[in-house]
Amino acid sequence: MQVRPEQLADHLARGLRDVYVVHGDEPLRAQEAADAIRAAVRAAGASERKVFVVSGAHFDWSGVLGASQSMGLFADQQLIEIRIPSGKPGKDGSEALQELAAQAGPDSRLLVHLPKLDWQQQKAAWFGALDGAGVSIAADVIERNALPAWLAKRFALQGQRVEAGAAGEATLAFMADRVEGNLLAAHQEIQKLGLLHPPGEITFAQVEDAVLDVARHDVQHLCDAVMAVQVPRALRMLDGLQAEGEAAVFVHYKLSDDIRAMKRIQDAMADGKPLPMALREARIWGARERLFERALPRLSGLMAARLVSAASECDGVLKGLRHPQWPTEPWDALRRLVLMMLQALRPEGAQAGLVLRT
């Protein structure tokens, strides 16, 4: 059974299940979900908690199995917590987790912590056994377009709200830009505003004065911003990745991978394949399918070929080769490549106002 993080409090209020799995790569959401589960289990009478961290392929699962079958001298109920940082329990772990899921009950509940899982891991027998015996909570990253609403809810929890209308939307957008990809910092900034100002309405000026720029930029999010032709966001994220010390070659790899994928999809469609099949063959899945579906009609075949060539030229710059039409600094070359992609993908007739700065 799957429960979203925002549904967990209502779920716990209705009663506890024997098994809980928290998986995902957003630390704040994972931490808050686990804290809520622990509190509910304690309130239900569990006075003992045992924690196991699965480290390495040779972890001894017998201790976990033994702990789940034994109770403390004074404890009526217990919580067994298992943390698997790799997300891969191995053969012995798979069998042990299935056994633990079958044995779990009100006297010995189970909480399993996992990182973000891919679709193959979620199809594994051990995950199916855990999910079938209880509840799984996906602590996923909150995407940029959903972040203002999340911020507004967090303000409401401490009795604060932004101004109504466009002014409030601007305040939330400003804050979202500065905490994107870093929910823990966003939570801390909201708490700080709660200490600085009383309950009620907070203004843009108050937020601007208090909130630091604590965004963490992700290369995949940069690629998505480029595909969506979100010009200011894409350029801001590129600058952020440089400031955070991200490897320029990795940024280039992800950008050029999207360029090659668009060219392959165009070639496949020219050969008569339908778009859904071409997307699958290019390994474009989920939300990225929609980005490509919107972007491809705006990209001419000539421009796709030019971008492939540009990606190759940019790769040469990153490897120390000089090109008369390209800047010599790696990050300046990446900026040029990003601007070329944004120009090629912009809607027809849009006033993009992009300048290739070198």
Protein Blocks (a to p, Z undefined) as FASTA:
>chain_A
ZZdfklmmmmmmnopcfbdcdedjbfklmmmmmmmmmmmmmmnopabdcddddedjkbcf
klmmmmmmpccfklmbdcdddddfkopnbjmlmmmmmmmmmmgcfklccddddddddfkl
mmpmklmmmmmmmccdddddddfklmmmmmmmmmmmnopacdehjllmmmmmmmmmmmgo
ilklmmmmmmmmmmmpccdjddfklmmmmpccfbdcdfklmmmmmmnopmklmmmmmmmm
mmnopafklmmmmmmmmmmmmmmmmmmmmnopafklmmmmnopghjllmmmmmmmmmpcf
klmmmmmmmmmmmmmmmnopacfkbcfbfklmmmmmmmmmmmmmpcehiafkpacdZZ
